[in-house]
Structures are given as C-alpha cells and as structure tokens.
Amino acid sequence: MQKTTFPFELIIHDDASTDKTADVIREYEARYPLVIRPIYQTENQYSKGASVRKNVYSKVQGKYMAFCEGDDYWTDPNKLQRQVEFLEAHPEYSACVHQCMVVYEYRDDPPTPYTSKIKDTFELYDLLDESRFHLATTVFRFYLMDKIGPIRDVVSSDRFLFILFARFGKIKFLPDPMSVYRINHTGISTRITPKMMKKDLNIIPFFVELYDNFPKYRYISFIHKTIIAYPPRVPFLTYLKHYVIYAWYSFSFFPGNVLPLLRFTFLTTPKFAALRLFPRIKWKKMKSYR
C-alpha cells in the first residue's frame, strides 16, 4: 500500500517455509519484478544457527532500510514517504521511528499504544531502561550496517540496532501509529528463556569499543532486568539471581535508579508473576522491557 515519490525494493526472505509461502512470493515476484527481490532457502537457516538478517543485508541496494517482520504489518500508506522525507531534510538524525499499536491475538483486549513515553527525539540514555519503539516502525540510514562488522550472537538484535542508531545520530519519533505489533502464541516471546536472553550480554564489548563513554554497568543492569521480565517462564532461583545483579548494577547511576528500582520491584514484578501464573488475567498496560 506504500505511496512514495521514490523507488523502493522489497526484500523477502523465505526460510524454507512449508506452508506454500514461497509460491505466494513467486506470484508477487512475477507481478512486480522491479520491486520484489526474494531470497529462497532450501534449508531452514534459523534452525542451523545462521543469521537470517545477514542474508537480507547482503541484498540491500537502497539508501534507507525499513523492517516488517512476519508477525507485524504497516497500516499507513504514507509511512515510508514521511520517514524518508524527514531523514532527507535532517542529516543529523540516523533513524526515524513512530508509534505503533499492540494487538494481543489471544485476548479480546482492544489494541493499545506501544509506548506512553512520547518524545520528539530519542537518544542513547532513553534506550537504557525499557523499549521505546518497535522494530517495524524504524527507517534508518543503511550505511550504519557497515559499522556492525561480524553479526553478534544476540537474541535482541533490535535493541542492538537501536543503540547503534543512537551512536551515529538522533532518533526522530513520530506520534502517529503507522504499524501493528502482533503478539500471539507462536511468536519467539513464547519460546524465549533466561539462558537465551543472557546472549544479549555479548552486545556490551562492541558498544564499549564503539562509544567513548558507554554506560556499561547501567546497560548490564538493564539486560539482567530483561532476562527476568521478558521470558514467559523464569525459575525462582534464576529470577532471584538476575534480580540481585540487576539491582546491584543499577546503583551505577544512583540516585537515578531508586524510583525505577522501586517501581519494578513492587509494581511491575508482581504483575509479571501473576500473568505467568494466571495468563488470562488482563492488565490494561504492561511495559515492554525487551
């Protein structure tokens, strides 16, 4: 549905799907040969530990890049036009993002905004306590991919990208919702474990080298908070261990840590615990810490 004054390409990576998705992609490829650039796998790369995104990056020819992953969809035909126009006019910004709506497909709740923390511009320290925007809302300058080097073994590659954006410019936030983030029982969030989330600690040496004064201990605290807050199941002793590490490292930015620590301990944590025990409980708003 996108309406733009500039040409764009749509790179679709089909990871050896078994539900005839590849046939649908071939149909669109035949109809839009100048737009659709497919990558067909004969063997599932994700299950072999290969980087799916690396395959996609190698095919990109554009100046800007946007994501729209399997569970998500865009809802505004002017999304790309608005974001690219802004970035063309403001070279000091590395990326442009926007509000999106969250849809829980296994509940009857109405869609809710992804974030309530509305700011015109996000910078590094805005990204060190919770998720401010969703990957499907981003348009960024593709040259930033050259800064990554070898792809790190991390789970939250979206957060990795967001901090990369903040290193090389400001991030513009548009308040209009122009995409939907779907949460269902088949997404990665239903299978994630604390052990998998620990891989995100692999991000830290890269950013310590990339930034002159990267807040290493504050970020370690944040990652340990996500290790206990994001997975659907966390054994009690695992929770206790990572909570202590989270709390300890949070004092690296004392006294700024006190209120977030108290809120997470006495307000957020009981809600997560109750939702894990009673998944049908409805809360109007739960923060995303991933």
Long-range contacts (C-beta under 8 A, 24 or more apart in sequence): 1-74, 1-77, 2-74, 2-77, 2-78, 2-79, 2-80, 2-81, 3-77, 3-78, 3-81, 4-80, 4-81, 4-84, 5-81, 6-84, 7-34, 8-35, 8-62, 8-80, 9-35, 9-36, 9-37, 9-60, 9-61, 9-62, 10-35, 10-36, 10-37, 11-37, 11-38, 11-39, 11-56, 11-59, 11-60, 12-36, 12-37, 12-38, 12-39, 13-38, 13-39, 13-41, 13-52, 13-55, 13-56, 14-38, 14-39, 14-40, 14-41, 15-41, 15-44, 15-45, 15-46, 15-52, 16-41, 16-42, 16-43, 16-44, 16-45, 51-151, 53-151, 53-157, 54-151, 57-145, 60-142, 60-145, 62-142, 63-141, 63-142, 64-139, 64-140, 64-141, 64-142, 65-139, 65-140, 65-142, 65-145, 66-138, 66-139, 66-140, 67-135, 67-136, 67-138, 68-136, 68-179, 69-135, 69-136, 71-181, 71-182, 71-183, 71-184, 71-187, 72-134, 72-135, 72-136, 72-179, 72-180, 72-181, 72-182, 73-136, 73-179, 73-180, 73-182, 74-136, 74-178, 74-179, 75-101, 75-177, 75-178, 75-179, 75-180, 76-176, 76-178, 76-179, 78-178, 79-178, 79-179, 80-139, 82-174, 82-178, 83-139, 83-174, 84-139, 86-172, 86-174, 87-139, 87-141, 87-172, 90-172, 92-169, 92-170, 93-121, 93-169, 93-170, 93-171, 93-172, 94-140, 94-141, 94-144, 94-165, 94-166, 94-168, 94-169, 94-170, 94-171, 95-138, 95-139, 95-140, 95-141, 95-165, 95-169, 95-171, 95-172, 96-138, 96-139, 96-140, 96-171, 96-172, 96-174, 97-122, 97-132, 97-133, 97-137, 97-138, 97-139, 97-171, 97-172, 97-173, 97-174, 98-133, 98-137, 98-173, 98-174, 98-175, 98-176, 98-177, 98-178, 98-179, 99-133, 99-137, 99-173, 99-174, 99-175, 99-176, 99-177, 99-178, 100-133, 100-134, 100-136, 100-137, 100-177, 100-178, 100-179, 100-180, 100-181, 101-177, 101-179, 101-180, 101-181, 102-180, 102-181, 102-183, 103-180, 103-181, 103-182, 103-183, 104-183, 104-184, 105-182, 105-183, 105-184, 105-185, 106-183, 106-184, 106-185, 107-282, 109-282, 109-284, 111-180, 112-284, 112-285, 113-177, 114-181, 114-288, 115-288, 116-285, 118-173, 118-175, 119-173, 120-172, 120-173, 121-170, 121-171, 121-172, 121-173, 122-166, 122-170, 122-171, 122-173, 123-166, 123-170, 123-171, 124-163, 124-166, 124-167, 124-211, 124-215, 125-215, 126-166, 127-159, 127-162, 127-163, 127-166, 128-215, 128-218, 128-219, 128-222, 129-222, 129-260, 130-287, 130-288, 130-289, 131-159, 131-288, 131-289, 131-290, 132-162, 132-173, 133-162, 133-171, 133-173, 134-158, 134-179, 134-181, 135-161, 136-179, 136-181, 137-178, 137-179, 138-162, 138-165, 140-165, 141-168, 141-169, 144-168, 147-210, 152-202, 152-203, 152-206, 153-199, 153-202, 154-199, 154-200, 154-202, 154-203, 155-192, 155-196, 155-197, 155-199, 155-200, 156-197, 156-200, 156-203, 156-226, 156-290, 159-200, 159-203, 159-290, 160-200, 160-203, 163-203, 163-207, 164-210, 167-207, 167-210, 167-211, 189-230, 189-232, 189-290, 190-232, 192-230, 192-231, 192-232, 193-231, 193-233, 194-227, 194-228, 194-231, 194-234, 194-235, 194-238, 194-242, 196-231, 197-223, 197-226, 197-227, 197-230, 197-231, 198-227, 200-226, 200-227, 215-252, 215-253, 217-249, 217-252, 218-249, 218-250, 218-252, 218-253, 220-245, 220-249, 221-245, 221-246, 221-247, 221-248, 221-249, 221-250, 221-252, 221-257, 222-246, 224-249, 225-264, 225-289, 226-289, 226-290, 229-264, 229-268, 229-269, 229-272, 229-289, 229-290, 230-289, 230-290, 232-276, 233-276, 234-276, 243-269
